[in-house]
């Protein structure tokens, strides 16, 4: 069983749609979480039907930006609790290797001035350590200063809100194997900036249930993150349009899509 979480940066292009088809074909997720859809629900619905997901929750875009979508299959039983433009909070009744628990799908505010209140709202979702709780997605924030490379490093004070959330809610970062960064500004040489913005964190009770969970990063045209727990994978994908990918690699990827 798997979850695919992807900041698709706009679901309007055919290439993005083909990338989504590729990811769903590779990981066969039971649940898909899309961030920054940037299109109206009618277009998202077209892709949901094409990929054969039976259930959905949408958060509409604001102006021309944002937008969240969650699709899942009938092998999961989820109850919607609440949502806003930065997260979707679900109660897990069946599936995801949990008899009962909570799942928060996260798209953190891109602007630093908006994050303090948002971290407070996320803390208020804490169900306590007696119930499994998993949060995954694009947090748009760093937990440590070494999670950024290029330009100026982050002021340590700017990391406080994320670190306080982890401490006060007794959360653990599930880490990652492979590529250290999940976002790039796509510039060359000294101007290139990379950050680790996508991750999965969980509370102690969830971790005790899934002690072998780990995130593995697979580099293709798409960068994929997978947490393996027996037969369950959580996959966090972020489309990489970095200049480091050569035309030859791009053509190889397109051949894979067209097979």
BAKELUM-87806 format. One record per residue: residue in three letters; z, y, x of N, C-alpha, C in turn. Coordinates in steps of 0.05 Angstrom, whole numbers, plus 5000, padded with zeros to 4 digits. Example, Ala and Ser with C-alpha at 12.3 -4.5 7.8 and 13.67 -1.06 7.14 Angstrom:
BEGIN
ALA515648865264515649105246515649345264SER514249555257514349795273515750015258
//
This chain:
BEGIN
UNK500049765017500050005000500050255018UNK498650465010498350685028498150955013UNK498851165027498551445018496751585037UNK494851735027493051895043493652185037UNK494452345057495152625053493352785072UNK491752975060489653105076489353395068UNK489653575088488953855084485953875087UNK484453865065481553835066480154105071UNK481654325069480554595074478054645057UNK478154565032475954615014474454365007UNK474354294981473054044972470254114961UNK469254344968466754434956464254334971UNK464454254996462154175012461653875010UNK459153795012458453505011459653365035UNK459853495059460953365082463853295078UNK465353485066468253435060468453195041UNK466753185021466852965003466252695016UNK464352695035463652455050466052375068UNK467352575080469752515096471852385078UNK472252485054474252375036473552085028UNK470952035023470151765017470651575040UNK470051675064470551515088473451445092UNK475251645088478151595091479151405070UNK478251435045479051245024478050965029UNK475650945040474550685046476050555069UNK476850715089478150605112481050525106UNK482550695092485450645088486150525061UNK484250535042484650435015487350525003UNK487750785001490350884992490850824963UNK493350794956494250774928494751054917UNK495251244935495751524927494351704947UNK493051914937491752114953492852394947UNK493652534968494652814965492752994980UNK491553184966489653374978490853654977UNK490653794999491554075001489154255006UNK489454504997487354715000484754604988UNK484854524964482354424951480354644947UNK481254884940479555134939477255104919UNK477454924900475354904879476754864852UNK475254904831476354864804476754574799UNK478454514779479254244773476954064765UNK474854184753472554024744471253874768UNK471054014791469953894815471753684827UNK474353734826476253534837476253284819UNK475953324793475853104775473352924780UNK471153044788468752894794469352704817UNK470752794838471352624860473452414853UNK475352484836477352284828475952054813UNK474252114795472851904780471051734799UNK469751874817468051724836469651534853UNK472051614861473651444878475551254862UNK475351274835476651084818479751084819UNK480851324818483751354814484351414785UNK486451284774486951294746488751534737UNK490351634755492351834748492052074766UNK492952314756492652554771494652764764UNK495252944783496753194779495353404795UNK494953644783493653854797495354114797UNK495154254819496254534821493854704826UNK493154884808490755044810490855234834UNK488455294844488255484866489155764857UNK489955924877490756204872488556384883UNK487056524866484756674875482656484885UNK481956504911479956324922481156124942UNK483856134944485155964964487155774951UNK488255584967490255404958489155184940UNK490855074923490154854906491154594917UNK492554434900493554174907492553964887UNK492153724896491353504879492753244888UNK493753094868494852824874493552624855UNK492452414866491352194851492851944858UNK493151764839494351504846493351284826UNK493651044835492750814820495050704802UNK494250534784496250424764498250234777UNK497850154802499849984815502350144823UNK502250404820504650574824505550684797UNK508150704794509350844771510851084781UNK509851324775510951574785511551754761UNK513751894762514452094743514252374756UNK512752554743512552824753515152974747UNK516253104767518753264763518053564763UNK516853664784516153944785514053994807UNK512854224806510854304826510654604828UNK509654704850508854974853506554974873UNK505655204882503355214899503755094927UNK506255024933506954914960508054634960UNK508454514936509454234937509154104909UNK509253844910509353684885511553474889UNK513353474870515753304872515653084851UNK515852834860515452604843517752404845UNK518452274823520352054824518751794824UNK519451624843518151364846519651154830UNK518351034810519550834794518750554802UNK516350534814515250274822513150324843UNK513150154864511150184885512250324909UNK510550354930511250494955513750354968UNK513950094964516149934975518850044967UNK519050174944521650274934522050184906UNK524450094900525150044872525650304857UNK526550504873527150764861527450954884UNK526351194881526551394903524951644895UNK524751824915523352074910521352134932UNK519152254924516952324942516252614938UNK516352774960515553044960513053084977UNK510953174964508353224978508253524984UNK507953585010508553855020506053995030UNK505754245022503954435035505454695039UNK506554725063508254955069506755215068UNK508055435062506755695062505555765089UNK503055855090501855925116503156165129UNK504256355113505356605123508356565129UNK509156645153511956605162513956745143UNK513256975133515057125116515656985090UNK513956795082514356655057515956395060UNK516456315085517556045089520556025084UNK522056245089524956225086525756135058UNK524656275038525356195010524255915004UNK521955855015520855585010522555365021UNK523655405045525355205057527855165040UNK528855385028531055365009530455204985UNK528055244974527255084950526954784957UNK526054734981525754454990528454324993UNK530354465005533154365007534354294980UNK533654454960534854404934533754154920UNK531654034931530553784920532053544931UNK533753584951535053354964536653184944UNK535852934941537252754922539852634933UNK540352684959542752564972542052314986UNK543752225004543151995022543351725008UNK544251724983544351464968541751384955UNK539751564958537151514945534951564966UNK532951394969530751434988529151684982UNK528551845002527052094999525152115022UNK522552145016520452185036518952435030UNK518552595051516852845049514652815069UNK512152865060509952855078507753055070UNK506253145090504053335085503853525108UNK502753765102502353975121504554175117UNK506454185135508854365133508154645141UNK505954685155505154955165507455075181UNK508954915195511155005211511654805234UNK513154895254513854735277516854675276UNK517454435286520254355288521354425316UNK519654405336520354465364518154635377UNK518854785398516954965410514754815425UNK515254565434513254415448511054305430UNK511354345404509354255385507054455382UNK507054655400504854845401503854865430UNK501154885433499954915459497855135458UNK498055325477496155545478497455805468UNK496456035478497456295471500456305476UNK501856475461504656505464506156275450UNK508256185462509955975449511556115426UNK512555945408514056055385516856145394UNK517756365383520456455386522356235375UNK524356155390526155945382527456005355UNK528056265350529256335325527556275301UNK524856275305523056215283523055925275UNK524255755291524355465285526955395269UNK528655585265531355525254531255415226UNK529555525209529455435181528755135179UNK526655055193525854775193528154595204UNK529254675226531454525238533854505220UNK534554725206536754715188536254525164UNK533754525155533054335133533454055142UNK532553985167532853715177535853635179UNK537453825189540353765193541853745167UNK541453945150543053955125542253735105UNK539753645106538953435088538953155101UNK539953145126540052895141537352765143UNK535352915151532552815152531852735180UNK529952555182528952455208525952485209UNK524852595231521952605235521052325243UNK519052225229518051955235516251945260UNK515752175273514352175298511452105295UNK510052065318507251995318506451875344UNK504551695343503351585367500451675368UNK499451735392496651825395496652125400UNK494852265386494552555390497052705383UNK497752905399500253045395500053265374UNK497553365369497153595352495353525328UNK495853665306494353615281492653845272UNK492754075286491254305278490254445303UNK487854565302486754725324485354975312UNK485355195327483855425319480955415326UNK480155185338477255125343475955305364UNK477555445380476455615401476455465428UNK474955585447474555455473476655545494UNK477055365513478555425537481255555532UNK481855785545484455915543485056015515UNK483056065499483456165472484155945452UNK484055695461484655465443487655445438UNK488355415412491155385404491255125388UNK493254955394493654705379496554695370UNK497054585346499754555336500054295320UNK502454205319503153965302504354075276UNK502654085256503554195230503953975209UNK502553755212502653525193504553315202UNK506253225184508253025192509352895167UNK511052695172512652565151515552565160UNK517452645142520252635148521652485125UNK523952365131525352205111528352225115UNK529852155094532752155097533651885108UNK536251865113537351625126536951375110UNK537251395084537051155067534151055067UNK532151225066529451145067528851005094UNK529851125115529351015142530650745145UNK532950705134534250445136532650225122UNK531250305101529550115086527050045101UNK526150235119523550205132523950255162UNK525450095176526050145204523750125222UNK521549985214519249955232517150165226UNK517750355210515650555203514950725227UNK512350775230511450945252508751075244UNK508251315256505751445251503951395275UNK501551305270499551265291497151455286UNK496251585307494051775305491551655315UNK489451655299486851545306484851775307UNK483551805329481652035333478751945327UNK477652085307474752055301473852335295UNK471852375279471252655270473552745253UNK474852545239477252595224479652495241UNK481752645242484252555255486052435234UNK486752185238488252035217490951965228UNK492951985210495751915217496651705198UNK497651485209498451265191501251175198UNK502951155178505651045181505550755171UNK506150565189505950285182508750175176UNK508950055153511449915145510749655132UNK510349445149509449195138506549235128UNK506249195102503549225090503149505079UNK505049685082504749955071504050155093UNK502050315088501250525107501350795092UNK502350995105502051265096500151395116UNK497951505106496051625124495851925118UNK496152085140495852375138493452445153UNK491452565140488952625154488452925154UNK487353015175486653295177483853315190UNK482053435175479253455185479153625210UNK477953515231477753655256474953755260UNK474654015261472054135266472154265294UNK473754155312474154275338471554255355UNK471154455372468854465389468754245410UNK471154115415471253905435469653655426UNK469053635400467453405390464453465395UNK463253295411460453345418458553265395UNK456053355398454053285377453652985376UNK453952845398453552555399455752425382UNK458252515384460352395368459952455339UNK458952695333458452755305456352575293UNK454252525308452052355298453152065294UNK454851975313456051705310457651685284UNK459151895278460851905254459051895229UNK456852055229455052055206453751785202UNK453051645223451951375221454051185208UNK456651225215458651065203458851115173UNK458551365165458751435136456451315121UNK454051305133451651225119451250925118UNK452950775132452750485131453250365104
//
